[in-house]
Amino acid sequence: MKNITLVAGALPNFMKIAHIIHAIHKAQLGGKKINYRLIHTGQHFDHTMSGKFFEELDIPEPHNNLESGVGTQAEQTANIMIRFEKELLEHPTELVLVVRDVTSTMACAITAQKLQT
């Protein structure tokens, strides 16, 4: 079984990740064994910037919300990296998939690379 960690934290991420989740669900219906965890970094934490898009894009609730949205960009980056490292250590994965170019994706990509995920 493939284990994939999907990362989303801001509106551009949610729009891209929705297509990926829908494709995974379709593959699962076809018998593919794909297990995924959806991680919300919390970069956008307001319901109007985050929660409502999960509903509108038909994305399931995230398995974990890192809740790292408060603070400067440097503080957000540090919080995301610390919390995402803990997530990956507790839930090993074969692949981390980040989309688009926001603070969340940069922080998670660096963390995954550091752990050689």
CORMOQUI-V963956 format. One record per run of one state. SS is the DSSP state (alpha for helix, beta for strand, coil for the rest). FROM is the first residue (numbers start at 1). TO is the last residue. Records with the same first field share a line. If there is no record, write none. Layout:
SS = FROM-TO  FROM-TO
This chain:
coil = 1-1  9-10  30-33  41-46  50-50  57-63  66-72  91-94  99-102  115-117
beta = 2-8  34-40  64-65  95-98
alpha = 11-29  47-49  51-56  73-90  103-114
